[in-house]
Amino acid sequence: MKHTQKFSMKFLCFISLTILIAISGCNDATDGGESAGTANAPEVEDRPKISWVHPLPQGHSLKDIIYLNGQFIAIGDNGAVLRSADAIEWTASTANTAASFSALETNGQVLVAVGKRGTNTSIAYYSNDNGANWQAADIDETIGELRGVVWTGNNFVAAGSSNDAVLISTTGESWNKQTAASTRSHKLAFGNGAIVSGSLNNIKRSLDGGSTWSSTSSVFAAAEVSALYYDGTQFLAATTENFGGIKISSDGESWASDAADKQYVANIGTLFSDIIDVDNYYWLTARDGSIHRREKQNATWLEKLAGLDVALHSLVHANDTFVAVGESGAVRVSNDGNNWQTIGGPIVTTSRWAGIATNDAERMVALSEDGKVLYSDNGTDWTASELNDSPYMTAIAWSGTRFVATGTNVVANSIDGETWEVVDPRTGTGDAFFSHVAGIDEKWMALVGNNLADDQLAICSPAGCDMREAPSATRSLIAAENQFVIIRAAGTVMVSDDGLDWRTTERPINSSNSFYRIASIDDNIVVTPQSNAHQNTAFSSDGGETWISVDFPANANITASALFSDGNRFYLRDGSSAGQALWISEDGLSWSKQDLPYPVRGIATLSDKTYILGNQNHIFEIELP
C-alpha cells in the first residue's frame, strides 16, 4: 500500500554522496605449510571499508518505496535501504543481511520489509526507527519468497510464492503461518475491508484478514497481475493487453475493463510495475523505465513520459515530489511528474564489468561486457563513453601507451579511454572469443579462448592486427615488464618479445596439473592451477624465467578463482560459490584473507586509492587495512 502525503519542499540540486559501509564477519583463516615460499593466511582483525562509486547513491536494485515521518524510504536487493528527507541527498545502509527485499509496508510507526534469502527462503525484517535500524523477524522460513505485504488496520499480512499459506503479524516482530489454499501472490493490496492478491493467473480476495481466500472473476486466467493498488475507493490491477490492460473493481471481486485501457497497454508493449494516484490522475511506472499518466474518472491517457534508462519498480508521491526507484539502484525524482532528475547521474550499463585498468595512475577506465565505458581521473567524477558496435567484451589492459581491450570478434585500443578504435582481426568466418589481452607500448595481443580451427592469437599495433598461431592449449596471457607471458594447460610457461617466437621457460611444477590464471607486478608473477591443488601455485621474480612452488592456504578455494593485480598487490578471488572472499598478497608469497560483501571482478589503483569492480555494474572504493 502506498502512503501519499503532501508538504512544501524546496527542490534542491544533487549533492554527490559517498556511503561508507563497515564490513564485518570475516571467517578465520588457517596457516599454510612451512616450506620456502609458503603462503600464510593469518586471522584478519581489521576490516576493509567499502564506498560506493558507481552507481550512486548505491547500486542494488530497489523494489519498493514509501514515505513515512518526513522521510522517503526504499528497500531492495542485498538488504539495501535508502533514506532521504528531500529525495535528493540519500543515506544508504543495509539491514545486515544478504537477503533481497521485495515489498515494504508500514502501520505508521513500524516498517516491515519482506522478501527472500537465497533461492526461496522467507524473510521479514522490521524497523522501529524509520528505517535506520532493522531486526530480523521471527517467521516460518519455509513458505518461499514473500512478494507482498499490507497493513489491514489490525495486522500485517504477507504472501508470496507459497500456494497454501500466508503470514500474519500484529507488530511485525513475530509472524504466524496461516494455512490458506491457493494464495500464491505477486502483489497485495488492502482496502474497504478486503485484501486482494494478484498472481500469475488469478485474483484472490480475503474478507477476514487473510485467514480464508476466495477466487474472484476468471478474467485473469493466464494473465500476470504486474501491479495492484487501492486508491481509497476502488482497486486497480495492471495486466497484459489480452486481459484488458487495466482492470478496476470496487470490492476486489467483480472486475471490469475499458477498451481504451486495453488499447493503450497494447501500444506501449510493456507491463506496468506500480500504480499510485495523485490529484486527478493515476501514475504508473513500467518495466521498460517509462512513466505513464491516466485520468482517474475515465480511460483517457496523457502523453507517455520519456522513458528512463532502466526498469522502474516502485513510485511514491509525497512532499510535492515524485520518487521512482528501480534496477541498479535507480532513483528518479520530479516535482511535477513531467521533468525527471536522475540522482547520482545516469546508469551507464546494467551489464557486468569486463575489467578495469589505469594508465600510469593518471586515468582509470572500466569496461562493461556490453561495450560501455566509464573513465575517471580522480575516482569521484566519471565520464561515460562506449565502443561503437561492440559485441560481448571480456578484458581490458594498459600497454604503457594506450588502453587495449578485447571481446568476441574484436580488438580495440584507445589512447585516452574515451575514443576507441575497434577492429575485427579475424581471417576466417568462425566467431573468435578473445578472452585475454595484454600490451607492451605500441604492441598488444589478444588470445582466443574458444577452439577455432583458424589462428588464435591477434598481434596488433596502431597499423592494425594480424592473426597468428598461438602455442597449443594456451590458457592466459599477460605482459610482464618487456615480454609477453602465456601459461598453458600442460603446466608450462612460455615467453616472447614479439608474439611470433615463443620459448618455454623453467617448468614451474612437476605435475600435469593445468594452469588457469596469471598476474604480474613488474617482474613478479603468480600463476594458479585449475584445480584445488594448492601446492601447484607458482611464483617467479624474474619475469617467468625461474619458478618456486607456493603452498597456497589450504582454506582457499582455487578452483574457478580469479587472479588480479593492481600494480601494488596480488589478489585472488576465492572460487567458492559466493566468491566474496578475497586473498591479498604484496609479494606473491604470503597471503591474507578478507571477506567482502560482494564478489570482485577487477581491481585497479588510482592516486593511491584502490577500486574494485563488483559482480554487477558496481564500482567501489576499498580501504584495505
Secondary structure as UniProt FT lines:
FT   STRAND          20..22
FT   TURN            36..37
FT   STRAND          49..54
FT   STRAND          62..68
FT   TURN            69..70
FT   STRAND          71..76
FT   HELIX           77..79
FT   STRAND          80..84
FT   STRAND          91..94
FT   STRAND          100..106
FT   STRAND          111..117
FT   TURN            118..120
FT   STRAND          121..127
FT   TURN            130..131
FT   STRAND          135..136
FT   HELIX           141..143
FT   STRAND          146..151
FT   STRAND          156..160
FT   STRAND          165..169
FT   STRAND          176..179
FT   TURN            181..182
FT   STRAND          187..191
FT   TURN            192..193
FT   STRAND          194..198
FT   STRAND          203..206
FT   TURN            209..210
FT   STRAND          214..215
FT   HELIX           218..220
FT   TURN            221..222
FT   STRAND          227..230
FT   STRAND          235..238
FT   HELIX           241..243
FT   STRAND          246..249
FT   STRAND          256..257
FT   HELIX           259..268
FT   STRAND          272..278
FT   TURN            279..280
FT   STRAND          281..286
FT   TURN            287..288
FT   STRAND          291..295
FT   STRAND          312..318
FT   TURN            319..320
FT   STRAND          321..326
FT   HELIX           327..329
FT   STRAND          331..334
FT   STRAND          341..342
FT   TURN            343..344
FT   STRAND          353..358
FT   TURN            360..361
FT   STRAND          364..368
FT   TURN            369..370
FT   STRAND          372..376
FT   STRAND          383..386
FT   TURN            388..389
FT   STRAND          393..398
FT   STRAND          403..408
FT   STRAND          410..414
FT   STRAND          421..423
FT   STRAND          433..440
FT   TURN            441..442
FT   STRAND          443..448
FT   STRAND          457..461
FT   TURN            462..463
FT   STRAND          464..468
FT   TURN            472..473
FT   STRAND          474..480
FT   TURN            481..482
FT   STRAND          483..488
FT   TURN            489..490
FT   STRAND          493..496
FT   STRAND          503..504
FT   STRAND          515..521
FT   TURN            522..523
FT   STRAND          524..529
FT   HELIX           534..536
FT   STRAND          537..540
FT   TURN            543..544
FT   STRAND          548..550
FT   TURN            554..555
FT   TURN            559..560
FT   STRAND          562..565
FT   STRAND          570..573
FT   STRAND          581..585
FT   STRAND          592..595
FT   STRAND          602..606
FT   TURN            607..608
FT   STRAND          609..613
FT   STRAND          619..623
//
